[in-house]
């Protein structure tokens, strides 16, 4: 067993500074996420940084599309407008696209950008870009060809949809870009025609621009919901990491505590056994009067009580050590081929005199020709002896104890011990199966016992891969069943005749 050092004990008392700093960092992250999610108005700054970053990335992606759209529009505009005016307009729009590209690139390259300042800059750039695209209406203002007017309106509508989607992460940027185009559309219609058809077309185009604003707003809401979901996920991950860190810390402390407990029990068992050996030895000499009779007869009774108490204390120490080893997984099974029926009969024989004193009848029903089990004989004997002792102890005078040994339906073997005692309330079954747990009946009758018998039995059975079951009904009795898996049942070898051929085969 690994020794407990002073460093381990000190580490268990005081948290590691690095671990504590990591816990504080996670707690701060969780607090920030909760404050962001519980903010009353998410649109007013909760996710400004993330939205501005999304805008910059979208603008970076739309820059090439904007330039390609500009070249296509310039090529088509030469059909109706003078080349010089088209070139001047194209250069102005290209410069606005380039300024937007360089600004977003600079923003993305900064480590800690000032979000409010960059928001104002992007609003100014979007306004400049909207005005530049709206200049197309001035280029065609003196052109009276109807196709040119339709071309201008269609171009501004197309460009407006592209810019609305590109700037959707910042709603004010969408308005800054779309409003100049809406004014240009209205100006072209009012300046060229004032009949009912022109008015209808104007209403349609303005409605289309409003629809673009609506789509941009929906895109913004979708981005906001995505960021909120991402924040919730990050917060959940942070809480899970915090919970895992707490669990690891608790597990580390529990392991060190268990190690310290094992060390303490091992040390105390040695320290207690040394004086106990002297107490048991000398008390046995005194009660047997080996060196002469006592002048006062009551001294012999005192010596007998001392010896009995010492044996009880020794048995308690052994039970505590056994339970400690079982719970720590350090109980080593010394497995061998054993006969379960023979062990049960031996244990029953040991308790016969105690049962006869209380007029308790122990009956048995053991199936014949059971094959051997591969198990630890000492552990199995302790299991059966503890269960039989409990059955005899809690069965009233004149009661019965039934012992059964046989096959299970799956090919394993079982031991069943049933008494006619008062039974255990169903709510108390988990209590009696826990360490140092005692039912109300045992406390009322002041029966001897430490409450370790059943936990030790359950642990030893589970070490063998078996199943321990306790069934009880009030005023009817208790039945405990120990089931060993088929893997521990040893197949009997076939009997061979002189010719060398097996005559029969018994299979577990």
Kinemage of the C-alpha trace (Angstrom):
@kinemage 1
@onewidth
@group {chain A} dominant
@subgroup {mainchain}
@vectorlist {calphas} color= white
{ca unk a 1} P 0.000 0.000 0.000
{ca unk a 2} L 1.313 3.441 -0.869
{ca unk a 3} L 2.168 5.449 2.273
{ca unk a 4} L 0.432 8.718 3.084
{ca unk a 5} L 2.951 11.530 3.013
{ca unk a 6} L 2.799 14.930 4.674
{ca unk a 7} L 2.742 16.514 1.228
{ca unk a 8} L -0.401 14.577 0.272
{ca unk a 9} L -2.154 15.560 3.503
{ca unk a 10} L -1.200 19.210 3.054
{ca unk a 11} L -2.349 19.137 -0.566
{ca unk a 12} L -5.640 17.671 0.571
{ca unk a 13} L -6.129 20.520 3.022
{ca unk a 14} L -5.122 23.367 0.731
{ca unk a 15} L -6.033 23.828 -2.932
{ca unk a 16} L -3.312 23.946 -5.563
{ca unk a 17} L -2.793 27.613 -6.657
{ca unk a 18} L -2.861 26.662 -10.345
{ca unk a 19} L -6.056 24.676 -9.902
{ca unk a 20} L -7.618 27.508 -7.923
{ca unk a 21} L -6.695 30.033 -10.649
{ca unk a 22} L -8.234 27.774 -13.288
{ca unk a 23} L -11.414 27.472 -11.210
{ca unk a 24} L -11.618 31.260 -10.920
{ca unk a 25} L -11.166 31.647 -14.662
{ca unk a 26} L -13.960 29.183 -15.397
{ca unk a 27} L -16.229 30.795 -12.828
{ca unk a 28} L -15.622 34.221 -14.363
{ca unk a 29} L -16.411 32.864 -17.825
{ca unk a 30} L -19.625 31.289 -16.552
{ca unk a 31} L -20.615 34.561 -14.864
{ca unk a 32} L -19.994 36.573 -18.033
{ca unk a 33} L -22.029 34.149 -20.104
{ca unk a 34} L -24.921 34.248 -17.638
{ca unk a 35} L -24.888 38.044 -17.567
{ca unk a 36} L -24.945 38.115 -21.347
{ca unk a 37} L -27.805 35.631 -21.591
{ca unk a 38} L -29.876 37.298 -18.880
{ca unk a 39} L -29.426 40.772 -20.348
{ca unk a 40} L -32.748 42.524 -20.789
{ca unk a 41} L -31.937 43.974 -24.222
{ca unk a 42} L -29.680 41.801 -26.311
{ca unk a 43} L -29.723 44.189 -29.286
{ca unk a 44} L -28.172 47.005 -27.275
{ca unk a 45} L -24.706 45.659 -26.747
{ca unk a 46} L -24.864 42.064 -25.593
{ca unk a 47} L -23.263 40.685 -28.770
{ca unk a 48} L -21.907 43.854 -30.387
{ca unk a 49} L -18.418 42.467 -30.726
{ca unk a 50} L -19.539 39.224 -32.353
{ca unk a 51} L -21.932 41.030 -34.703
{ca unk a 52} L -19.291 43.535 -35.834
{ca unk a 53} L -16.894 40.670 -36.494
{ca unk a 54} L -19.606 38.906 -38.519
{ca unk a 55} L -20.204 42.123 -40.509
{ca unk a 56} L -16.492 42.509 -41.279
{ca unk a 57} L -16.193 38.900 -42.437
{ca unk a 58} L -19.291 39.219 -44.648
{ca unk a 59} L -17.989 42.429 -46.185
{ca unk a 60} L -14.694 40.733 -46.924
{ca unk a 61} L -16.543 37.954 -48.729
{ca unk a 62} L -18.818 40.379 -50.671
{ca unk a 63} L -15.991 42.644 -51.881
{ca unk a 64} L -15.166 40.505 -54.911
{ca unk a 65} L -18.842 40.132 -55.817
{ca unk a 66} L -19.291 43.886 -55.566
{ca unk a 67} L -16.405 44.531 -57.954
{ca unk a 68} L -17.696 41.978 -60.455
{ca unk a 69} L -21.168 43.523 -60.259
{ca unk a 70} L -19.642 46.993 -60.802
{ca unk a 71} L -17.784 45.878 -63.922
{ca unk a 72} L -20.912 44.283 -65.370
{ca unk a 73} L -22.992 47.415 -64.669
{ca unk a 74} L -20.333 49.703 -66.214
{ca unk a 75} L -20.190 47.570 -69.349
{ca unk a 76} L -23.968 47.708 -69.761
{ca unk a 77} L -24.143 51.416 -68.870
{ca unk a 78} L -21.940 52.306 -71.843
{ca unk a 79} L -24.915 51.466 -74.066
{ca unk a 80} L -26.791 54.625 -72.959
{ca unk a 81} L -24.358 56.871 -71.053
{ca unk a 82} L -21.117 58.672 -72.037
{ca unk a 83} L -17.957 56.704 -71.230
{ca unk a 84} L -16.385 59.521 -69.195
{ca unk a 85} L -19.341 59.809 -66.822
{ca unk a 86} L -19.561 56.022 -66.497
{ca unk a 87} L -15.819 55.858 -65.740
{ca unk a 88} L -16.049 58.570 -63.083
{ca unk a 89} L -19.003 56.842 -61.464
{ca unk a 90} L -17.290 53.441 -61.648
{ca unk a 91} L -14.119 54.771 -60.034
{ca unk a 92} L -16.111 56.323 -57.171
{ca unk a 93} L -17.970 53.083 -56.505
{ca unk a 94} L -14.760 51.055 -56.778
{ca unk a 95} L -13.033 53.328 -54.293
{ca unk a 96} L -15.905 52.889 -51.810
{ca unk a 97} L -15.657 49.102 -52.163
{ca unk a 98} L -11.878 49.262 -51.695
{ca unk a 99} L -12.230 51.476 -48.620
{ca unk a 100} L -14.725 49.012 -47.144
{ca unk a 101} L -12.401 46.089 -47.855
{ca unk a 102} L -9.348 47.769 -46.314
{ca unk a 103} L -11.316 48.950 -43.266
{ca unk a 104} L -12.729 45.507 -42.504
{ca unk a 105} L -9.324 43.931 -43.066
{ca unk a 106} L -7.724 46.354 -40.596
{ca unk a 107} L -10.473 45.678 -38.083
{ca unk a 108} L -10.015 41.924 -38.305
{ca unk a 109} L -6.241 42.240 -37.884
{ca unk a 110} L -6.442 44.224 -34.636
{ca unk a 111} L -6.131 42.240 -31.399
{ca unk a 112} L -8.389 44.447 -29.263
{ca unk a 113} L -10.382 46.748 -31.552
{ca unk a 114} L -12.631 49.464 -30.128
{ca unk a 115} L -16.047 48.223 -31.142
{ca unk a 116} L -17.941 51.507 -30.730
{ca unk a 117} L -15.380 53.419 -32.834
{ca unk a 118} L -15.404 50.843 -35.592
{ca unk a 119} L -19.179 50.789 -35.648
{ca unk a 120} L -19.209 54.507 -36.424
{ca unk a 121} L -16.566 54.016 -39.116
{ca unk a 122} L -18.507 51.220 -40.770
{ca unk a 123} L -21.688 53.341 -40.741
{ca unk a 124} L -19.802 56.134 -42.532
{ca unk a 125} L -18.375 53.699 -45.082
{ca unk a 126} L -21.811 52.171 -45.760
{ca unk a 127} L -23.267 55.647 -46.252
{ca unk a 128} L -20.448 56.475 -48.675
{ca unk a 129} L -21.030 53.249 -50.586
{ca unk a 130} L -24.797 53.860 -50.795
{ca unk a 131} L -24.233 57.399 -52.118
{ca unk a 132} L -21.660 56.127 -54.644
{ca unk a 133} L -24.024 53.475 -56.039
{ca unk a 134} L -26.866 56.003 -56.096
{ca unk a 135} L -24.728 58.187 -58.408
{ca unk a 136} L -25.778 55.873 -61.219
{ca unk a 137} L -29.093 57.773 -61.274
{ca unk a 138} L -27.243 61.038 -61.977
{ca unk a 139} L -25.362 59.422 -64.855
{ca unk a 140} L -28.669 58.512 -66.571
{ca unk a 141} L -30.624 61.581 -65.446
{ca unk a 142} L -30.424 63.322 -68.825
{ca unk a 143} L -31.089 60.116 -70.768
{ca unk a 144} L -34.679 59.829 -71.905
{ca unk a 145} L -34.512 56.274 -73.184
{ca unk a 146} L -37.029 54.135 -71.248
{ca unk a 147} L -34.749 51.104 -71.190
{ca unk a 148} L -32.024 53.173 -69.488
{ca unk a 149} L -34.439 54.164 -66.703
{ca unk a 150} L -35.473 50.544 -66.165
{ca unk a 151} L -31.775 49.554 -66.160
{ca unk a 152} L -31.025 52.099 -63.417
{ca unk a 153} L -33.936 50.945 -61.266
{ca unk a 154} L -33.078 47.248 -61.694
{ca unk a 155} L -29.388 47.881 -60.950
{ca unk a 156} L -30.101 49.816 -57.759
{ca unk a 157} L -32.542 47.119 -56.652
{ca unk a 158} L -29.940 44.372 -57.262
{ca unk a 159} L -27.132 46.270 -55.578
{ca unk a 160} L -29.420 47.098 -52.667
{ca unk a 161} L -30.182 43.412 -52.074
{ca unk a 162} L -26.479 42.508 -52.201
{ca unk a 163} L -25.484 45.247 -49.744
{ca unk a 164} L -28.426 44.492 -47.450
{ca unk a 165} L -27.309 40.897 -47.071
{ca unk a 166} L -23.646 41.895 -46.665
{ca unk a 167} L -24.360 44.454 -43.907
{ca unk a 168} L -27.179 42.549 -42.166
{ca unk a 169} L -25.115 42.015 -38.987
{ca unk a 170} L -25.338 45.793 -38.272
{ca unk a 171} L -28.917 47.021 -38.864
{ca unk a 172} L -27.944 50.696 -38.912
{ca unk a 173} L -25.387 49.960 -41.634
{ca unk a 174} L -28.166 48.455 -43.768
{ca unk a 175} L -30.250 51.631 -43.426
{ca unk a 176} L -27.209 53.803 -44.179
{ca unk a 177} L -26.595 51.921 -47.444
{ca unk a 178} L -30.203 51.457 -48.585
{ca unk a 179} L -31.614 54.932 -47.905
{ca unk a 180} L -29.511 56.744 -50.549
{ca unk a 181} L -30.573 54.142 -53.116
{ca unk a 182} L -34.245 54.542 -52.152
{ca unk a 183} L -33.940 58.326 -52.574
{ca unk a 184} L -32.240 57.818 -55.947
{ca unk a 185} L -35.010 55.454 -57.112
{ca unk a 186} L -37.691 57.951 -56.087
{ca unk a 187} L -35.793 60.819 -57.716
{ca unk a 188} L -35.415 58.992 -61.039
{ca unk a 189} L -39.115 58.195 -61.208
{ca unk a 190} L -40.264 61.677 -60.223
{ca unk a 191} L -37.809 63.392 -62.580
{ca unk a 192} L -38.602 61.277 -65.640
{ca unk a 193} L -42.318 60.454 -65.469
{ca unk a 194} L -45.287 61.539 -63.362
{ca unk a 195} L -48.139 59.388 -64.643
{ca unk a 196} L -49.988 56.606 -62.889
{ca unk a 197} L -47.665 53.904 -64.293
{ca unk a 198} L -44.590 55.660 -62.975
{ca unk a 199} L -46.229 56.047 -59.582
{ca unk a 200} L -47.150 52.350 -59.520
{ca unk a 201} L -43.576 51.357 -60.453
{ca unk a 202} L -42.217 53.687 -57.776
{ca unk a 203} L -44.429 52.103 -55.139
{ca unk a 204} L -43.324 48.636 -56.277
{ca unk a 205} L -39.628 49.532 -56.131
{ca unk a 206} L -39.905 51.198 -52.735
{ca unk a 207} L -41.819 48.151 -51.485
{ca unk a 208} L -39.024 45.926 -52.793
{ca unk a 209} L -36.453 48.000 -50.896
{ca unk a 210} L -38.563 47.769 -47.741
{ca unk a 211} L -38.732 44.017 -48.248
{ca unk a 212} L -34.925 43.978 -48.456
{ca unk a 213} L -34.798 45.808 -45.147
{ca unk a 214} L -37.149 43.203 -43.699
{ca unk a 215} L -34.942 40.372 -44.990
{ca unk a 216} L -31.867 42.072 -43.554
{ca unk a 217} L -33.616 42.368 -40.177
{ca unk a 218} L -34.575 38.685 -40.248
{ca unk a 219} L -30.976 37.795 -41.117
{ca unk a 220} L -29.827 39.926 -38.190
{ca unk a 221} L -32.262 38.150 -35.841
{ca unk a 222} L -31.050 34.776 -37.110
{ca unk a 223} L -27.435 35.803 -36.460
{ca unk a 224} L -28.430 37.049 -33.011
{ca unk a 225} L -30.170 33.754 -32.193
{ca unk a 226} L -27.139 31.845 -33.441
{ca unk a 227} L -24.859 33.878 -31.192
{ca unk a 228} L -27.203 33.356 -28.276
{ca unk a 229} L -27.227 29.588 -28.867
{ca unk a 230} L -23.442 29.622 -29.155
{ca unk a 231} L -23.177 31.562 -25.889
{ca unk a 232} L -25.498 29.091 -24.184
{ca unk a 233} L -23.420 26.207 -25.511
{ca unk a 234} L -20.185 27.862 -24.360
{ca unk a 235} L -21.729 28.511 -20.976
{ca unk a 236} L -22.867 24.901 -20.713
{ca unk a 237} L -19.432 23.645 -21.725
{ca unk a 238} L -17.838 25.956 -19.166
{ca unk a 239} L -20.181 24.685 -16.460
{ca unk a 240} L -19.477 21.089 -17.463
{ca unk a 241} L -15.748 21.777 -17.310
{ca unk a 242} L -16.218 23.371 -13.909
{ca unk a 243} L -18.286 20.425 -12.720
{ca unk a 244} L -15.674 18.002 -14.063
{ca unk a 245} L -12.914 19.937 -12.331
{ca unk a 246} L -14.878 19.861 -9.085
{ca unk a 247} L -15.507 16.148 -9.550
{ca unk a 248} L -11.825 15.468 -10.205
{ca unk a 249} L -10.874 17.476 -7.140
{ca unk a 250} L -13.443 15.636 -5.033
{ca unk a 251} L -12.250 12.294 -6.388
{ca unk a 252} L -8.632 13.202 -5.607
{ca unk a 253} L -9.556 14.182 -2.074
{ca unk a 254} L -11.613 11.004 -1.665
{ca unk a 255} L -8.729 8.843 -2.891
{ca unk a 256} L -6.333 10.520 -0.498
{ca unk a 257} L -8.856 10.205 2.322
{ca unk a 258} L -9.367 6.524 1.503
{ca unk a 259} L -5.618 6.036 1.428
{ca unk a 260} L -5.267 7.758 4.787
{ca unk a 261} L -8.123 5.651 6.169
{ca unk a 262} L -6.507 2.419 4.991
{ca unk a 263} L -3.205 3.476 6.481
{ca unk a 264} L -4.909 4.408 9.743
{ca unk a 265} L -6.809 1.117 9.935
{ca unk a 266} L -3.695 -0.910 9.201
{ca unk a 267} L -1.757 0.955 11.894
{ca unk a 268} L -4.546 0.843 14.449
{ca unk a 269} L -5.207 -2.852 13.873
{ca unk a 270} L -1.585 -3.572 14.763
{ca unk a 271} L -1.687 -1.242 17.766
{ca unk a 272} L -4.953 -2.765 19.017
{ca unk a 273} L -4.099 -6.401 18.415
{ca unk a 274} L -0.924 -6.230 20.554
{ca unk a 275} L -2.678 -5.299 23.824
{ca unk a 276} L -5.684 -7.444 22.884
{ca unk a 277} L -3.491 -10.528 22.708
{ca unk a 278} L -2.311 -9.825 26.235
{ca unk a 279} L -5.849 -9.146 27.459
{ca unk a 280} L -7.212 -12.335 25.898
{ca unk a 281} L -4.301 -14.445 27.097
{ca unk a 282} L -4.202 -13.228 30.678
{ca unk a 283} L -7.995 -13.173 31.015
{ca unk a 284} L -8.139 -16.770 29.798
{ca unk a 285} L -5.517 -17.760 32.379
{ca unk a 286} L -7.441 -15.929 35.083
{ca unk a 287} L -10.843 -17.377 34.258
{ca unk a 288} L -9.327 -20.885 34.054
{ca unk a 289} L -7.575 -20.382 37.400
{ca unk a 290} L -4.405 -21.993 36.083
{ca unk a 291} L -2.267 -20.633 38.921
{ca unk a 292} L -4.758 -21.225 41.655
{ca unk a 293} L -8.320 -20.497 42.646
{ca unk a 294} L -9.536 -16.982 43.252
{ca unk a 295} L -10.213 -16.024 46.828
{ca unk a 296} L -13.273 -14.114 45.619
{ca unk a 297} L -15.393 -16.164 43.148
{ca unk a 298} L -16.709 -13.071 41.401
{ca unk a 299} L -13.214 -12.436 40.047
{ca unk a 300} L -13.622 -15.486 37.826
{ca unk a 301} L -16.792 -13.974 36.407
{ca unk a 302} L -14.991 -10.674 35.805
{ca unk a 303} L -12.185 -12.507 33.997
{ca unk a 304} L -14.747 -14.294 31.827
{ca unk a 305} L -16.413 -10.963 30.974
{ca unk a 306} L -13.030 -9.442 30.089
{ca unk a 307} L -12.221 -12.379 27.836
{ca unk a 308} L -15.633 -12.233 26.112
{ca unk a 309} L -15.359 -8.474 25.575
{ca unk a 310} L -11.859 -8.866 24.160
{ca unk a 311} L -13.044 -11.496 21.698
{ca unk a 312} L -15.914 -9.236 20.672
{ca unk a 313} L -13.521 -6.323 20.134
{ca unk a 314} L -11.165 -8.520 18.114
{ca unk a 315} L -14.039 -9.715 15.933
{ca unk a 316} L -15.117 -6.095 15.379
{ca unk a 317} L -11.593 -5.099 14.335
{ca unk a 318} L -11.474 -8.013 11.892
{ca unk a 319} L -14.841 -7.013 10.411
{ca unk a 320} L -13.773 -3.403 9.964
{ca unk a 321} L -10.562 -4.485 8.233
{ca unk a 322} L -12.427 -6.912 5.995
{ca unk a 323} L -14.948 -4.242 4.983
{ca unk a 324} L -12.174 -1.725 4.393
{ca unk a 325} L -10.321 -4.123 2.111
{ca unk a 326} L -13.496 -5.010 0.224
{ca unk a 327} L -14.495 -1.363 -0.318
{ca unk a 328} L -10.973 -0.418 -1.393
{ca unk a 329} L -10.802 -3.348 -3.822
{ca unk a 330} L -7.753 -4.748 -2.017
{ca unk a 331} L -9.357 -7.998 -0.869
{ca unk a 332} L -7.453 -10.756 -2.637
{ca unk a 333} L -9.428 -13.894 -3.358
{ca unk a 334} L -7.560 -17.140 -2.825
{ca unk a 335} L -9.661 -19.215 -5.180
{ca unk a 336} L -9.849 -22.968 -5.210
{ca unk a 337} L -12.314 -25.715 -6.074
{ca unk a 338} L -14.775 -25.903 -3.172
{ca unk a 339} L -18.041 -27.663 -2.423
{ca unk a 340} L -20.727 -25.184 -1.558
{ca unk a 341} L -22.955 -27.791 0.108
{ca unk a 342} L -20.150 -28.951 2.406
{ca unk a 343} L -19.423 -25.391 3.559
{ca unk a 344} L -23.097 -24.790 4.295
{ca unk a 345} L -23.306 -28.018 6.331
{ca unk a 346} L -20.187 -27.082 8.340
{ca unk a 347} L -21.560 -23.633 9.164
{ca unk a 348} L -24.909 -25.117 10.113
{ca unk a 349} L -23.163 -27.557 12.453
{ca unk a 350} L -21.320 -24.671 14.166
{ca unk a 351} L -24.601 -22.913 14.948
{ca unk a 352} L -26.546 -26.000 15.988
{ca unk a 353} L -25.957 -25.572 19.713
{ca unk a 354} L -26.930 -21.878 19.633
{ca unk a 355} L -30.106 -22.732 17.741
{ca unk a 356} L -30.991 -25.543 20.149
{ca unk a 357} L -30.704 -23.233 23.146
{ca unk a 358} L -33.432 -21.064 21.611
{ca unk a 359} L -35.411 -24.080 20.335
{ca unk a 360} L -34.923 -22.977 16.719
{ca unk a 361} L -35.171 -25.659 14.069
{ca unk a 362} L -32.702 -25.480 11.179
{ca unk a 363} L -33.823 -27.504 8.174
{ca unk a 364} L -31.950 -27.871 4.923
{ca unk a 365} L -32.676 -28.844 1.345
{ca unk a 366} L -29.551 -29.414 -0.721
{ca unk a 367} L -29.604 -30.721 -4.244
{ca unk a 368} L -27.361 -33.776 -4.657
{ca unk a 369} L -24.274 -34.087 -6.876
{ca unk a 370} L -23.575 -30.353 -7.133
{ca unk a 371} L -20.244 -29.743 -8.889
{ca unk a 372} L -17.539 -27.705 -7.259
{ca unk a 373} L -17.314 -23.925 -7.292
{ca unk a 374} L -14.185 -21.950 -8.134
{ca unk a 375} L -14.170 -19.523 -5.198
{ca unk a 376} L -12.424 -18.391 -2.022
{ca unk a 377} L -13.343 -20.905 0.676
{ca unk a 378} L -12.699 -18.519 3.572
{ca unk a 379} L -14.841 -15.794 1.992
{ca unk a 380} L -17.714 -18.176 1.183
{ca unk a 381} L -17.571 -19.636 4.688
{ca unk a 382} L -17.716 -16.117 6.138
{ca unk a 383} L -20.722 -15.278 3.922
{ca unk a 384} L -22.711 -18.353 4.951
{ca unk a 385} L -21.745 -18.066 8.616
{ca unk a 386} L -22.772 -14.394 8.815
{ca unk a 387} L -26.126 -15.072 7.161
{ca unk a 388} L -26.891 -18.089 9.355
{ca unk a 389} L -25.873 -16.161 12.485
{ca unk a 390} L -28.245 -13.319 11.577
{ca unk a 391} L -31.067 -15.763 10.865
{ca unk a 392} L -30.648 -17.511 14.238
{ca unk a 393} L -30.199 -14.218 16.110
{ca unk a 394} L -33.363 -12.563 14.796
{ca unk a 395} L -35.603 -15.651 14.762
{ca unk a 396} L -37.784 -15.797 17.873
{ca unk a 397} L -37.756 -18.787 20.194
{ca unk a 398} L -39.394 -21.810 18.604
{ca unk a 399} L -38.929 -20.457 15.063
{ca unk a 400} L -37.514 -22.084 11.977
{ca unk a 401} L -34.617 -21.425 9.598
{ca unk a 402} L -34.696 -22.981 6.136
{ca unk a 403} L -31.418 -23.434 4.191
{ca unk a 404} L -31.458 -24.270 0.480
{ca unk a 405} L -28.592 -24.987 -1.888
{ca unk a 406} L -29.124 -25.764 -5.548
{ca unk a 407} L -29.001 -24.797 -9.224
{ca unk a 408} L -30.143 -21.509 -10.734
{ca unk a 409} L -32.056 -21.318 -13.998
{ca unk a 410} L -28.953 -20.033 -15.816
{ca unk a 411} L -26.663 -22.836 -14.628
{ca unk a 412} L -25.186 -21.184 -11.539
{ca unk a 413} L -25.524 -22.188 -7.905
{ca unk a 414} L -27.320 -20.448 -5.075
{ca unk a 415} L -27.666 -20.437 -1.292
{ca unk a 416} L -30.947 -19.360 0.244
{ca unk a 417} L -31.444 -18.784 3.989
{ca unk a 418} L -34.970 -17.971 5.163
{ca unk a 419} L -36.118 -17.376 8.733
{ca unk a 420} L -39.481 -16.876 10.426
{ca unk a 421} L -38.480 -13.734 12.273
{ca unk a 422} L -40.337 -10.412 12.435
{ca unk a 423} L -38.870 -9.249 9.116
{ca unk a 424} L -37.355 -5.933 8.035
{ca unk a 425} L -39.434 -2.967 6.834
{ca unk a 426} L -38.875 -2.360 3.146
{ca unk a 427} L -37.683 1.196 3.782
{ca unk a 428} L -34.924 -0.109 6.085
{ca unk a 429} L -33.391 -2.593 3.644
{ca unk a 430} L -30.938 0.010 2.203
{ca unk a 431} L -30.029 0.952 5.776
{ca unk a 432} L -29.129 -2.576 6.893
{ca unk a 433} L -27.080 -3.062 3.703
{ca unk a 434} L -24.998 0.050 4.415
{ca unk a 435} L -21.915 0.129 6.607
{ca unk a 436} L -22.745 0.264 10.335
{ca unk a 437} L -26.443 0.298 9.452
{ca unk a 438} L -28.838 -1.360 11.905
{ca unk a 439} L -32.584 -1.736 11.670
{ca unk a 440} L -35.053 -0.571 14.272
{ca unk a 441} L -35.628 -4.140 15.441
{ca unk a 442} L -31.948 -4.654 16.243
{ca unk a 443} L -31.801 -1.349 18.101
{ca unk a 444} L -34.997 -2.084 20.034
{ca unk a 445} L -33.798 -5.501 21.151
{ca unk a 446} L -30.266 -4.215 21.769
{ca unk a 447} L -28.823 -7.161 19.855
{ca unk a 448} L -25.088 -7.389 19.593
{ca unk a 449} L -23.589 -6.429 16.280
{ca unk a 450} L -21.809 -3.598 14.535
{ca unk a 451} L -23.890 -3.453 11.383
{ca unk a 452} L -21.016 -4.706 9.209
{ca unk a 453} L -22.110 -8.288 8.557
{ca unk a 454} L -24.411 -7.734 5.584
{ca unk a 455} L -22.167 -5.124 3.867
{ca unk a 456} L -19.241 -7.557 4.120
{ca unk a 457} L -21.391 -10.385 2.743
{ca unk a 458} L -22.595 -8.234 -0.134
{ca unk a 459} L -19.051 -7.104 -0.951
{ca unk a 460} L -17.624 -10.639 -0.881
{ca unk a 461} L -20.418 -11.969 -3.094
{ca unk a 462} L -19.897 -9.186 -5.618
{ca unk a 463} L -16.148 -9.872 -5.639
{ca unk a 464} L -17.064 -13.356 -6.904
{ca unk a 465} L -19.270 -11.841 -9.607
{ca unk a 466} L -22.377 -13.012 -7.798
{ca unk a 467} L -25.647 -11.372 -6.797
{ca unk a 468} L -26.844 -10.737 -3.246
{ca unk a 469} L -30.601 -10.349 -2.756
{ca unk a 470} L -32.509 -9.598 0.437
{ca unk a 471} L -36.269 -10.113 0.556
{ca unk a 472} L -38.363 -9.344 3.583
{ca unk a 473} L -41.975 -9.091 4.710
{ca unk a 474} L -43.080 -7.850 8.077
{ca unk a 475} L -44.223 -10.604 10.450
{ca unk a 476} L -43.246 -13.259 7.874
{ca unk a 477} L -39.459 -13.266 7.953
{ca unk a 478} L -36.400 -12.517 5.876
{ca unk a 479} L -34.918 -14.451 2.982
{ca unk a 480} L -31.400 -13.796 1.722
{ca unk a 481} L -30.240 -15.343 -1.552
{ca unk a 482} L -26.649 -15.571 -2.725
{ca unk a 483} L -26.266 -16.472 -6.409
{ca unk a 484} L -22.957 -17.487 -7.983
{ca unk a 485} L -22.621 -17.110 -11.777
{ca unk a 486} L -22.341 -20.114 -14.102
{ca unk a 487} L -18.748 -19.121 -14.907
{ca unk a 488} L -17.689 -20.249 -11.414
{ca unk a 489} L -19.326 -23.676 -11.658
{ca unk a 490} L -16.742 -26.301 -12.612
{ca unk a 491} L -17.839 -28.876 -15.162
{ca unk a 492} L -17.474 -32.429 -13.982
{ca unk a 493} L -15.073 -34.611 -15.936
{ca unk a 494} L -16.725 -37.455 -17.886
{ca unk a 495} L -16.309 -40.966 -16.522
{ca unk a 496} L -14.262 -43.108 -18.890
{ca unk a 497} L -14.802 -46.802 -19.468
{ca unk a 498} L -11.835 -49.166 -20.105
{ca unk a 499} L -12.248 -48.815 -23.871
{ca unk a 500} L -11.465 -45.111 -23.604
{ca unk a 501} L -14.910 -43.841 -24.591
{ca unk a 502} L -16.814 -41.530 -22.236
{ca unk a 503} L -19.908 -43.205 -20.838
{ca unk a 504} L -21.657 -40.011 -19.681
{ca unk a 505} L -20.995 -36.317 -19.288
{ca unk a 506} L -22.256 -33.945 -16.614
{ca unk a 507} L -22.391 -30.331 -17.651
{ca unk a 508} L -23.042 -27.502 -15.254
